[in-house]
Amino acid sequence: MPELDRRIPEGVPQYVIDHAPLIHLSKKEIYRPASIAATLLRTRPQIHFVDIEPRDVPRDAPLTLHNLDQLNTIGGKGGENIYLTSHEDLETNPTWLNGCEIDKDGGTGDEKTGVVIVVDKGEGCVDAFYFYFWAFCWGGVVLERQLGDHVGDWEHNLIRFVNGEPKYVWYSQHAHGQAYTFFAVEKDASGKRASLAPPLVYCANGSHALYPTPGRHESTNPNLTIPIRFLLVDETSAGPIYDPLLTSYFYTFTPGTSEFSPYLFSTSCSSMSTTLNTTFGSAPIPIGFLYYRGRWGDQEYPKDDPRQKTLPSIKKYANGPTGPLDKQLNRMDIWPRNEIYISSLRHSLERTWVLDKWLGPVNCLWSQVKPRGVLVSGEDAQDGEHRREDVERDISRGFRYPRP
């Protein structure tokens, strides 16, 4: 697979590559993965809807992925009150929001639309975060009103490896998500990842929430997944394949220091091998954007803005998202904690639940804020490694590692 080899730097663990997800975009998708760098050309930083003047930026303009973190020094809140705001009115549907065309290999040419971050937790535990970026999130329709739109969209999968073996998978969905055993989820059998079977991920139309199956998914309350369709429903389908390995930057993250380091490409010169901090031997690898603490999109429009429409607690235009640094890269559990983090709720699930319908008997970890239950039917695991008591023990500990 020479194309893939050319785009991945040295040092990335082979298991992180072999098990990297493949993403089914929706067949209806208009807003495709987008260039992270190009977004900076289409936006300008604002605080409370007022442009930050170039003279207030500490270093040279224009802003790039290399120096975006300098915005953290402006505004008195460490960058958290800064919004990368579209130059164009969103009501005019600017074409740049549509993102990049997906090529026949599942890539986006030379445009970088993703970030892979490897976090070594010690004692054989490694978390691999696969981040995907979109220029726009289409929130959906609730009671005949378009709600929840915003510029910029970061979603991610996390695969937790123990001694090089994939154990659990996290799917981000809106303000939270779901966790599953790696064995439970659907795998790709096309051979795109050599002889291995990476997980298939289904990306919701417009909202880009990530799910392990195609179909319709209730998402009104991001902390509660129920089989009943209520107000806000995500739709996924087996559309074009997007391969983030072809379009990503690769980094490590050190939990103790909260520092990022890029994986480096190497090139041979005569008999001596030289390691360069370059991408494809030419462009420097950016790192400053990973430290940026502001928002990757417009600030939520005020109520009196004619573009803003609301329902109780939901608005048409919401705040842009924060970046990878804000996604709890040093999380102990497989899922991130949020403001209503609660104790594990334990109960059994019916065999007719969605993964059983699509995948057959599986070990399914159905997660809200903590996993709500475990479905163990048929063989506990493909290799017999996971017994019911092992899975339940892991739930009670939140898949924590290193183990207490």
N, C-alpha and C positions, 0 to 999 in steps of 0.2 A: 504494500500500500504506500507507494512513494509519495503521493500527494499529502497524505496524512503525516508521514515521517518528516517531510520538508517543513511542516508548519508547527511542529512540536519541539521545543528546545530540549537540550540534554538535562538529565537529572530528574525529570518528572517520573515518579514511580510508575512502573509499567502497569500495575493493577489499576491505577487511577485512569490510565488511558484505556485499558482493555474494558473496563466496566463503565465508561462514561456514557451517560444517557443519550439516546437519540429521540428527538422531539417531533411528534406529529403535530404540525400546525393544523388549524381547522381548515376544512375545505372552503369555508366562507371567509377566511381571514383576509382583511384589507390591510391591517397594520402589522407588518412583518418586523422581524428583528432589525435593529437600526444601528448605524455607525455611532459609536460612543463619541468619537472625536468630532464628527460632523454636527452633532447636537450643539456643541459649543459655538459653532459658526452661526447657528440659527437662533441663538438665545443671547441674552445679556443679563448680568446679575442685578437683582433688585432687593431692596429692603423696604417693606411696607409699600410696595408698588412704586417706589422711587428708584431710578437708575443709580447705580454706583458709578461715579465719574472715573474715567481712566486715571486721572491724577491721584485718586485715592487708592489705587491698586499699588502695593509696595514694589512689585517688580515690573519688568517690561510687559506691555500688552503686545499682541492679543493673548487672551487666556487660552491655554492648551491643556491637554491631559498631563503635561509635565509640571505645570505650575498652578493648577486649579486650587491647590490647597492653600495658596496665599490668601484666598478669600476668608479663611478662618480667622485672620487677624483684623477683619473689618466688622464693625457693628456691635462689638462689645459682648457677643454671646458665643464666641468661638466658631462662628460661621453658621450656627444653627438657625439664624433668622434670615439667611440669604436664599433667594430663589432664582434659579436659571429660567428666565422668562422669555417666552417666544417673541421674536420681533414682529411676527404676523398675528393678526386676529384669528383665534382658533375657529371662529364662526365662518371663516372663509375656507376652511378645510385645506390648509397648505399641504402641498404634495409631499414635502419632506417628512411629514408625519407618517407616511406610508412605509417608511423604512427601505430596506434593500431587497432586491430581487434574489430569490433563492436559486442557485444554479443546480445543474444535474447531479452534482456530488453532495448537495445539501449545504454548501457554503455560501458566502456572500462576497466572493472575490477577495480582494485585499482589504476590505473594510472589516474592522474588528467590532464584533457585536456581542462579545461575551468575555467573561473573566473566570479562570479556574484558580482557586485558592486552596492550597494544601496546608493543613494544620496538624502538626504532630503533637498529640496529647500525651505521649509517653506510654510506657508499658504496652507497646504494640498497637495502640489505638491511634488511627489517623483518620481525620475528617477531610473529605474532599468536597468543597463547595463548587458547584457549577452554576455560575450566574449568567443570566441572559438579559439583554437590554432591548427595550423598544422605545421609540420616540413618543408613542402615544398609547394611552389606555382608554379604550371605549368601555365605559362602566356597565352599560346595559339599560334595559327599559323596565321600569317599575310603575305599575298603574298608569301605563301609557305615557310616562315621562322618562326622558333620557337623563340618567343620573350617574354620578361617580366617574366622570371623565377627568383625565389629567394628562398633562405633558410629562413625558418620561415614565418609564416602567422597568423596575428591576424585579425579576423573579429568580428563584433558585431551587435546585435540588441539592441535597446533601446526602452523600453516601458515607456511612461510617464503616471503616475497615478495621478488623482486628487481626493482627499478624498477616496482613495482606489479603484477607478474605472479606468480601462484602457481607455485612450483616444486616444493616437497616438502611432505609431510604426515606428521606423527608421531601415532601412536595409542598412548596409555598403556594398559598391561595389567599389573595387579598390580605387581610391583616393577620392571618395565621396559616393553617395548613393541616396536613395529615402525615402520619408516619406508618410505615409497613416494614415487615421483614423483607429482606432482599429476595428470599425464596418466593414470597407471595406474588410479586409483581410480574407482569407480562414482560417477556424478553424478545428481542429482535433475533430472528433466525436467518437473516439475509446474508450473514457473513461479513457485514460491513466492518465489524471489529474483529478481524481475523477469524479464528475459530471459536471465539467466545460469544456469549449471548448477553449483550448489554440490556439494561432496562429500557422499555419503550415508555415515553411520557406523552400524554395527550394535553395539548395546550388549548385552553378555552378561547373561543372566538371573541376577539376584542379585548377581553379583560386579561388574558394570558395567564390566568390561574392554572396551575399544573395538577393533573390528575393521572391515576394509574390506568384508567379505562376510558373508552369512548362512551358518549351518551350525554344525558342531562344530569346536572349536579346542583342541588340546592345550596345556595351560598349567601342567603340573607344575613345570617349570623356567622361571622368568620370563626367563632369559637365553638360552634355546634354544627355537626354534620348529621343530617337526618335524611331518611329515605323518602320523605314527603316533600313535594314541590310546593314552595310557598310563594314569595314575592320575587326574589332575584335568583335566576337560574343560569348557571354556566352551561354552555354546550361545547362538547369536544367531539372530534371526528378524526378519522385516519386520513388526513390530508397530506400535503407535501412533507417530506422529512427534512428537518433542519439539524445539521450536525455541528454542535458548538465547538468541537475539537478543531475544526477547520477555520474557526473565526475568532479564537480567543487569545487573550494574553494569559500568561501562566506565572503564578507567584507562590511563595510560601508566606505564612503568617506566623509570627512567634507570639504566643499568648502572653508570656511574661513581660515583654516589652511593647507589645502591640505594634510591631514593626513588620512591614512588608518587604520582601526581597524578590526580585524577578528571577525566574529561571533564565539561563543564558544560552544563546546559540553558540556553537563552535564552528570554526573553519580551519582547515589545514593549510599551512604554508610550508612548502618543501617537506622536510621530515619533521617539522615542529608543529604541534597542535596549539593554536592560540584561542583562548576563550574571549569572546567579544560580548559586550552589553548591547546587542543589536537584534533587530528582527530581520530575518532574511539577509543579514550581513550589511544592512544599510541604515535603516531608521532606528534611532535610540528607543529603547523600551520605556514608556512612560510609567511613572509611579505616583506622582503627586495627586492625581485624581482620586486615588484610593483613600487618601487622608482627608479629602474634602468632606465637611460635616453638614453642608447645606443641602438644599433640595434640588433635585434634577427636574424641575418643572416650575410652572407658574404657581403663585400663591392663590389659594382659594379666593375666588372673586367675592366681594361683599354683597350683601342682600340687595342693595339698591342698584347693582350693576345689571343693566338690561339683559345681559347674557346669562345671568344666574337664575336658575329655577330650583325650587326646593320642595321636598317633602320633609316631615319631621325627622330630624337627625341626618338626612341625606340631601346632598346638593348636586346639581348638574356638574359643576366644575369644582373639583377637590384639589387639595395641595399636591404638588409633585412629590415623588418619593425620595427617601434618603438612599444613600448608596450602600455598597457592600459592608463598609466598616460598621454600620449600624445594625447589622443582622446577626449580632451575637456570635461572632466567629469562635469565641472561646466557650460556647455553651457546653454544659456538662451533659444535659439531656440531648436526645436526638432532635427534639423540638425546642424552639425558643420560648422563653418565659415572656408573658405580657402582663398588663395591669390587672387582669382578673385570673391570674394563675392560681389554680386550685388543686386540691389533692386528687389522686387518681380515683376515678369511678370505675368500679369493677362489676361487670355483668356479662352474661353470655349473649351472643348474637345469633340470629336465626341463620340457618344454612342458606336461605334464599337471598342473603345480602349481596350487594352488587358484585363483589369480586368472585363470589361463588358462582354467580350467574355467568360471568365472562371467562373465568379462568379455571373453574372446577375447584375441588377441595384444596384449600390453601390455609396458611397461617396468615391471617389478616390482622393488623394492628390498626384499629380505627381510632384516630386521634382527634381530640378537640384541643383543650388546653393541656390535659394529660390524656393518655389513651383511655378510651371508654370501654374497651373490652378486647377479647381475643377470640377469634374463630379458629378452632383447631379441629379439622375433620379429615378423615382418611389418614394418609401418612403425615406424621408431624413435620417432616422435612424430607427433602429429596435424598439426603444422605443419612437420615436418621439422627443427625446431630442435635436438632432441637426437639426436646421432649416438652410436653405440655408444661411441666413444672419449671423447665428452664425459661420458657417464654413468659410465664406468669411472673417468675422471679425478676426478669428483665423489665417487665412493665412496672412492678412495684418500685424498682430502682430508677425508673425513667430512662432505661438504656444507658445509665451513667457509666462512664469509664474515665479514669481508672476506678475500679470497683471499690466501694467502701469496705 
